[in-house]
Amino acid sequence: MTSSDSAQQPAAEQAPAPAKDPWDLPDVSGLVVGVLGGTGPQGKGLAYRLARAGQKVIIGSRAAERAQAAAAELGHGVEGADNAECARRSDIVIVAVPWDGHGKTLESLRAELAGKLVVDCVNPLGFDKKGAYALKPAEGSAAEQAAALLPDSRVTAAFHHLSAVLLQDPEIEEIDTDVMVLGEVRADVEIVQALAGRIAGMRGVFAGRLRNAHQVESLVANLISVNRRYKAHAGLRVTDV
């Protein structure tokens, strides 16, 4: 074979890289987690569970004094601050504010949340004599509203289906549930999955892009109906993954 013939031979095909294990998640133990709405039941419960797992947590409120009082009650090194300071000092910011204050709160913190990984867990719900029902924001979901209001942040959605009662109960060692995590960037989703996995008994499961957040948020209305009928604190488990 001449040198010219050899040059025309195709290069040896390289074996494809092995697929990444979807459960190979990053170490998030050193990240500071802020919880906006950290004095409400859901935010307070998440703050308690993460701090109990060893995460550094700052809870935010419109009034710093209120946040500091709630932090002192939680213990485990939790700190309290006003919402702006909470956002500035945190690597990951969980949004757990009431739906009716969601848009205004995020709009006011756009600068502080720039560059941050934001985790929206707000469920737009209405209530009447028939019970809870889902609301659909103009943007499609609370998470999509957050993404629209925070163009310089990395917005994900997670922690929608958790019982605040169970989260706050110190006698309960494990929270038996999966957390559906949505987002546009896989690396950001994996950080949130790993954060969920810090809580004993909990697992974060990738559940699609933010355009699928509405049905995840809406499912809370169904869980409220389940809980009322069966006097329970129901969560979710995803099978076969």
N, C-alpha and C positions, 0 to 999 in steps of 0.2 A: 504494500500500500504506500503510495507516495505521500509526501507531506501535505500536498493540496487535498488529496482524498481524505486524509485524517482530519483536516481542518473542517471538512464538510460534514463530518459525522456529528449527530446530535449529542449534546452533553448528556451525561448519565442523569436520568431523572432522579430527583431527590425525593425521598419519602416524605409524605405530607406530615406536618407537625401534628402531634396528637391533640385531640380536642381538649379544651380546658375543662377541668372538672367544675361543674356549676356550683359545687359546695366548697370550692377552694376560695375562701373569702378573706379579705384583708384584716389585719389586726387594728382594731379601732380603740383599744383600751386606753390610749393616751390622748384621745380627742376630748375636747371640752364640749359638752352638750348644753345648749340653752333651750329653755321651754317657755315660749311666749304663751301667756294664759296659764302659767304654772301654779296659780292659786285656785284655779277651778278644779273640779273633780278629776277629769281626765288628765290634765296637765300635771296635777299634783301626784296622781298615781303613777304616771310614767316617770316623773322625776324621782319618786321614791324607789321604784324598781331598778332604774338605771344606777342610781347612787348606791343602792344596796349591793349591786353587782360590781361596784368598784369604779364606776364611771364618775368623772368630775362633772357636776351638774350645777347650772345656774338657772334659777327660775325668775321669770320676768313678770311684771305687772305694771299697770299704768302708774301705780304708787309704789315707790321703792320700799316704804315702810311696810306695806302689806306683804310684799314679796319676802322681805326679811323675816317677818313674823312667821310666814308659812315655812320658810327654809329652816328656821330654828325648830319648828315643830317636827319637821321631817328628819332632821339630824343627818348622819352619814356624810357630813362635809358639804351638804347642799348650801349654796349661797343664794341670796336674793338681791335683786336690783330692779331698777326701772327697765322697761322694755328696750329702750335704746342701748343702755349699757349691757344688758343681757345679750343683745344681738352682736354688739361690737366685740365682746370678750369670748364669744363661742365659735367653735369650728363648724358645728352642726347645729341648726336651729329648728326645733320642732314647733310647729304652729298649732296650738290647741285652744285658740280663742273661740268664743261663741260665734256662730255663723253671722249673726246680725252685725258684728263688729269686725268681721274678717277683712273686708276690702279696705275699710278706713285704717285699720291697724297696719296692714302691710304697706299701704300707700305712704303712711307716715314714716315707715322704717326702710324705705327703698335704699337710702344711702348706707345705712348701717348693715343692711343685708347683702350689699353688693359683694360678689365673690364668694358668698357663703353657700354651703349646701343646706337647702331648706327642705324640711319634711312636713308636708301639710297633712294633718289628720282630721280636718274639719269635715263634718257631715251636714250638708244643707238639708234641714228637715223642717216640716211644719207639723203642727199638732191640732187636732180637733176632737170632737166627741167620739169619732171612730178610731182614734189612735194616731200613731205617727205615720207620716207619708213623706216621700222624697220630693224635694224641690230641685229644679234644674236651672242653675245660673245661666245667664246669657252666654258666658264663655264655655259652657258645657259641664263644668264641675267646679268645685272649690279649688282643686289643684290647678286646673287650667286658668282660673281667675288669678291665682297666685303667680303663675308663670307669666301672665299678661302684665301684672302689676310690678313684677320684679324681673325685668329683662336682663339684669346683670347678675342674677343669682342662678344657682343650679337647683331647680325645683323638682322634687320627687313627692310621692304620696305613699303613706303607710300608717299603720297603727289605728285604723278606723274602727275595728270590731272588738275592741277590748272593753271589758267591764271595769268601770272605775271602782266599783265596790271591791272586786277581787284585787285590783292593783294596789289599793290602799290598805288591804288587810294584812297586818304583819304576821298573822298566824298561818298564812298560806305561803308555803315554801316555793311552789312552782305555779306558773300560769300556763295551763294546758291549752295552747292555741297556736295556730299559724298566723303570720302577719303577711298580708298581700302587699307587695312593694311594686310601685309603678314609677317609671321615669324614662327619659329620653336617652340617657347615657349609661351604658352598662356598668361602668366603674362606679358611678354615683349610686346606682341601685345596689350594687354589692356592698358598698359601705353601709347603707341602711339595713340591708339584710344582716350584715355582721353585727350591727348595733342591736337589732332585735334579738339576735342569738345570744347576746350578753345576759338577757333576762332568763333565768332558769325556767325550763319548760317551753320556751317560746322559740319559734323558728321563722325566719324571713324567707318568703317564696316570691320569686319574680313573677309578676302578673300582667306585664305588658306596658305599653306606653301611656302617657298621660291622657290620651284621648279615650282610654278605657276606664278612667277614674270615676265617671259618673255612676256606673253600675256598682262599683265597689262601695262608694259612699252611700248609695241608695239602699244597699243591702242592710244597713243598720236599722232601717225602718222594719224590715222583716224580723231581725233579731229582737227588737223591742217587743214585737208581737209574740215571739216565741217565749221570751222571758216573762211576759205578763201571764201568758196562759199556763206555763209550767213552773212558775215561781223559781226561775233559774237565772243564771248569769252566763248565757250561752256564748260560745266562741266558734271558731271555724278550724277544721283540719282539712288539708288538701291531701287526698290519697294518691298512692302510687308514684310519689316523687321523693 
